């Protein structure tokens, strides 16, 4: 009896093993079966996925950075091994070489009339006062030193038309000297104006290139809205009071 029971038990275990092996083989080789998901696949499904969007502004920034690197390599090819050139540095260098070139590099075309108006206006003022100073200084020297007029063969005198269009209208030597001092002073101060205008357009190109990487969108504005604000110590019937909520959003 015991032998028979042991044989039946052995046969049952053998049959269950065969059925389990067949089921495993069917799971592996069945083409219609759904494969088991690994832990990595489960994490990938639950992880947030975002598509990278390249904006035109980002493309321009990358192009400008690549341009600065190319210029840096060009300087190194000519022997300037220690130079480190960034985008703002290139904008300032271009503005230093040619007024307005930094604004063109930053794509700020609307600033070109301002740059050339400031630099050109100060240079034009310098030329004007320099010409008037030369005329009155030469007339003053000719009259005081009694230089000979080559046309008439006689010394220059006050009111002589050969002194110049404006200098010939002056009726005294003192008047000539006063005009010399006046136009010389404005000539010298316009040198300063040229330096200021030239420096400002360099600074503008440098700062504007730095600001290309900052967020200057409308999200930086100040927002306000009516709000019921909680009041500490207020009775339970009126736990809040009307007020105004301000929010400054900075990204």
PyMOL commands that set and color helices and strands:
alter all, ss='L'
color gray80, all
select helices_A, chain A and resi 2-29+39-46+56-77+87-97+101-105+109-144+161-163+167-169+173-211+218-220+236-238
alter helices_A, ss='H'
color red, helices_A
select strands_A, chain A and resi 222-230+240-248
alter strands_A, ss='S'
color yellow, strands_A
deselect
rebuild
show_as cartoon
